């Protein structure tokens, strides 16, 4: 994916910032040895930092839909990564370098994401946009001067280009085919369930004190499908209570 990001940046620069010029676009580290070999105007876009943007991390799973809009697979939520580029211009005159940087700045300020028509390789048709920022203050743990010190070169005017792209995390798990038929509901023994229960009362034995027990049997079902028969006992009101 990283090489597709490089090609997308190259296509956008050649189309909007360097149209009609013979300026080359390189992705090399701007070291002393590299700059000494330059004999043509060059715009260098050096990738110097890659890290995950943990603010957008989430858990669970998301549905991946097919061309018909049905969920075909389940996958983990995407992970977002920040790709930081150091953009520098290399010519024989500082004035020409400033003009190149001005064109690059105007190019990336025109939109807050990479245009879909310049996305290359696996990024073409990507469902999530690739956002970008240009010339923003770097975070506290990353200094441009430290980058130049690590490269062993002299400090030059530069632009800090940051792209945020989503990457798939984990395998995709297929799901079953969508249900296209309406549900069918059938109730068995419907006629039997509608039949009232038959109750057979038998005389209750006489009781003294608290009251008399009333015993009866209840039979569910009916017709050719009789139900279960079970006894029911209840305690009647005592004749001495009001």
N, C-alpha and C positions, 0 to 999 in steps of 0.2 A: 504493500500500500504506500510506503514512503516514496518509492520511486515514481508512483503515479501522482503523488503530490508534487514532486519536482517537475514532472512533465506538465502538469496543469499550470503551475506557476510560470514555467517557461512560455507556454502558449499564451497566457494572459499578458505577459510582458511584451512579447513580440507583437501581439495584436494591438495593444492599447498604448504602451509606453515607448516602444522602440520601432514603431512602424516607419518604414522608409529610411532606416539607418543600417549601418553595417556593424553595430555593436553586438558582441558575443554575449551569451548568457552562460555562466559557469556556476558550478556548485562545489568548488574546491575550497579547502581551508586557505584563507588569505595570509599565508606565512611569508617570511622574507624571501625564501627560495622561490616560491610560486610567483610573487610579484616581480621578481627579477627576470623571470622568463616571459613576462607579458610583453608583446610587441604590437598589440591591437587593442582598441577600446573594448573594455570588458565590464560587464555588470555581474558581480559575484553575489550569489545567494547561498550563504553557507549555513547549513543546519547544525546548530551547536547545542541544542538542548531538546530533550524529549521527556515528558513527564505526564502522569495521569492527572486529570482534573477531578479530584475526589468529590467536589461539590455536587456533581451530577450522578454519582454512583447510587444505584438502587438495587433492591433484591427482588426475588420472586421470578416470574416468567412472563413473557409477552407472546402474543399470538402473531405468527407470520402468515399473512394472507396471500392467496394465489391471485391469478389475474381475474378470476371471477368474484373476488371479494370474500371467499370462504377461508376460515382458518385452516391451514394445511399442516403447520408445524408449531411446536412450542420451543422457545429459546430463552436463554438468559438475557436480561436487559443489556443493551450495549454499554461499553465503557468508553469514556471520552478522554482523549489525549491532546495535549498541547505540544505543538511543534514550533519551536522558535528559530527563526532565520536571521542572520546578520547580513544585511544588504549593503554592499559598498560598490562604488564606481571607480574604475581604474583607467585613466587616460594620461596624456602628457601634460595637461593643463588643469589646475584646480577649478577654473571656471567651467570647463566641460564636464567635470565630475559633478559639480553642483547642478548643472542643467539636467544631467541624467537622474540624479537623486530627486530633483523636483518633478520630473516626469513620472518616476516610480511612485512618489508620494501621491500625486494626483490620480494615478491609476488605481491604487488600492483604497483611496478615500471615496471612490465613486460608488462602492457597494460594501456592505458589511459581511459579505460572503463571497466565495468563489462562484462565478457565473456557471450555470449548468452546462453551457455549450463549450467550456474549456476543460471540463473534467475528462481525464484520460484513464484508460485501463479499467481497473475494478471500481473506480469512482464514478464512471459514467452510469447515469441512472440511479445514483445513490439516493435512497429515500430521505435521508437526513442531510440538511445543509451543512456545508463546511464553513464555519464562521471565521472571520479574520479581523485582526486589529493591526494598526501600523503606527509606529512612533509613540507607543504608550510607555509610561514609566515602567521599568522592569521591577519585578518583586524584590524584596529586601535581601533574599538569599542569592540573587543573581545580578551581578554588576557587569556592564559592558566593558569597563576598563579591565576587569579581571579576565574577561574573555580575550582581550587583546594581549594581556600579559601572558596568558597561557599559549597564545599563538606565537609569541616571540616577535611580534611586529610593532610598528609605531601606530599610535592612535590616529584614526582617520574618521571623517564624518561618515556616519552610518545610520541606517534605519533598522529598527527592530520590528520584524514581521512575525506575527504569531497566528497560527492556524489551529483551530480546534475541530477535530474530526472524531466521529464515533466508530468504534471497532466492535465487531461481534465477539462475544465472550461465551465460550462453551459450545458443545454440540447442539444441533437442532434435533428435536425429538418429533417424529411424525405422530399425527393424531388420526383418529378414525374418520371415515367419510362423513360428510354432513347428512343430517336427517332431512329428507325431502318429502316424506309422506306425512299426512296428518295423523294424529294419534287415534287409535281405535280402542274403544272401551266397551267391554261386554261383561255383564253381571250375570253370574250363574245362580239359578234358584231364585229368580226374581219373584215368581208367582208364590213360592213358598214363604218368602220373607214378607209378602204383603198379607198373608193369611193371619188372622188374629189367633193368639194363643188360646188353647182350650184349657179351662181351669175346672177342676173337679174338687169340690169342697166336701170334706168329710166332717162329721160331728166332732167337735172339740171336747175333750174330757173336762169334767168339772174340776175346778181348782179352788183352793182355799187361800186366803191371805192376799197375795200380791195380785192375783188375777188368773185368767185361764189362757192356756196356749191354744192358738188357732192354727191348725195344720192343714195344708193343702198341697196338691201336686200341680205343677205347671208343665205343660207339654208344648214345645215350639213346633214350627213347621205346619204342615197340613197336606191333605190330599195324599198323593202317592209318595210324598217325600216327608214323612213325619220327622219331627225334630227330637231333641233330647228331652227326657222327662226328669225333673228334679223336684225335691220337696222344698217347701217354703214354710217356715214356722214364724209366727208372730205372737206377741204377748198382748192379750186383750186387756181392757181397762177393768180394774177391780170393781166389783159391785158395791164395795164400801167407800169408793172414792167418787167425788163429784167433779 
